[in-house]
Structures are given as C-alpha cells and as structure tokens.
Amino acid sequence: MSKFDDAMDRCVKQMKEQKIPVDRPLLEKIGKSLGPSLYSRDASLVAAAQKSELETIKKNFLIKKLGCKDGPELDKALAKAVKKIGQSRRNKLRPVFYYLLVKDLKKENKYK
C-alpha cells in the first residue's frame, strides 16, 4: 500500500469515527491537491485552536483555491468544520477538514 493510500485510510477512519459520510474519490482529489504536505506530520494537521491557522485556510484555500468571496459565510463554514470533527479532537486531518469545507460550500466542482 502506498503512503497516499495510508494517508487516505487514516482520513476515512477519522470520518467514520465522526460519522461523516465519505465520498472517497473527492477526498482523494483533495488529498492529492495538498501535495507533499499530506505526508508531513505537522502540515497534515489543522491547528483549529489557532485563529491564524483558520485565517490562513480561509485566505489560501477558501478564497484562492475555491474562489469563494470573503464574508461571514466562510467563518461559519470553518466553525462548522471544527465542530463536525470535534472541538476536543486534537488531530484534525487537513484533507478531512478541507473535505468538510468543500462539501459545506458546495464547491465539489473544483475537483472534477
């Protein structure tokens, strides 16, 4: 099994634990878009407790990558993703977090 498959299996496991429906092809496309950061322990996790981390995700992923307009709906989507994974869960896998944002904002077409 490849490192990519291992990383995706960890994501699927986390999603199942949190009762998040999994669209594996979409999850894999999001994972591939993360490049080598997917394999770095630090970069593969979202530090959701850090406001600066969420601002970076909003600016670089939601606005630049997905083409969203800045506004309160982006902050709501970020808060919803944090809550869905679980605020007490320390390790929020970046592909899972981004997956939740993509689904919530209905931006799946960016990964077709």
C-alpha positions, 0 to 999 in steps of 0.5 A, a space after each residue: 500500500 502506498 503512503 497516499 493510500 495510508 494517508 487516505 485510510 487514516 482520513 476515512 477512519 477519522 470520518 467514520 469515527 465522526 460519522 461523516 459520510 465519505 465520498 472517497 474519490 473527492 477526498 482523494 482529489 483533495 488529498 492529492 491537491 495538498 501535495 507533499 504536505 499530506 505526508 508531513 506530520 505537522 502540515 497534515 494537521 489543522 491547528 483549529 485552536 489557532 485563529 491564524 491557522 483558520 485565517 490562513 485556510 480561509 485566505 489560501 484555500 477558501 478564497 484562492 483555491 475555491 474562489 469563494 468571496 470573503 464574508 461571514 459565510 466562510 467563518 461559519 463554514 470553518 466553525 462548522 468544520 471544527 465542530 463536525 470533527 470535534 472541538 476536543 479532537 486534537 488531530 484534525 486531518 487537513 484533507 478531512 477538514 478541507 473535505 468538510 469545507 468543500 462539501 459545506 460550500 458546495 464547491 465539489 466542482 473544483 475537483 472534477 
